[in-house]
């Protein structure tokens, strides 16, 4: 599922948090939706900056965001960490 180019509207840490929180709620565990949201946030911050912070090659990041991608958990957690975010478990 590709969306509009939201990355140009995501400007600060609070917007990043709010946007990803909404994506996770809306996605209902749909991996493609979550990865698309994470891609938009990464674009807004800058893929190079994310790459530098995570020490992941930019081409690997782009591959991780593809619709049919299945990135491993460590990649996902590194990206969240680079955004000053963490993964939490909550009750439904």
N, C-alpha and C positions, 0 to 999 in steps of 0.2 A: 504494500500500500504506500504509494508516494503521495505526499501532501504538497501544498504550496510551499514556497521558500520562506519558512518561518524564521530562518536563521537571521535574517536582516532585522527582525523585530525583537529578538532576544538580546537585551543590552547589558544586564547586570546580574549579579549572583541571585538576587531575589527572583528575578524573572526566570532564570535557569531553573531554580527550585520549583517555582509555581508551574512552569511549563512541563517539566518532567513528572511532577506529581499528578498533573492532569492526564498526561500520556499514560502513566501506569494505571490510573483508575479507569480510563477509557479502554485501554488495551485488553483488559480481561484476560491476561496471560498470553496475548498474541505477540509472539516474538518479533515478527516483522514490524508491527506498530511500535514496539518499544525501541527496536534498533533504529527505526526511522526517526523517532523523537531524539534519541541519543546522537544521531548523525546531525540533525538540525542544530542541536546545542553545540556540538563539536565544531560545526562550521561557524557558528556565531562567535565562539572563542578563538577559533583558528586551528585547523588541523595540524599545522606545524607546531603550534604551541602545545597541543595535546600530545603530539608525537614526542616532543622534547621532554615533557613532564612524565610520560609513561615509559619512555625509552622503547616505544614500539615504532617500527618503520611506518612511514605514512602510507605506503602501499598496503601494508597489513591492516591499517586502520580502515582504509577505503574498502578493502575486501570484507572486513568484519561488518560493515554497514550494508552490504548488498542484501537484497530482499531474500535470497535463498541461503544467506550465510548462517552459520551456526558457530559463532565465536565461543571460545571456551570461557569459563567463569573468570579465570584470572585476567583475561583481557577486559572483560566487562567491568570487573572491580577496579582495575587500573584506570580505566577511563573515568569511572565515577570518582575515584580518589583524586584524579587530576582536576576535577571540577569542584573539589572540596565537598563531595557528597559521599554517602555510604549507603549500603543496602541494609534494610531493616525488614523484619518479619512482623506482620500485624495480623490480628484476627479479622476474618471477613465479617 
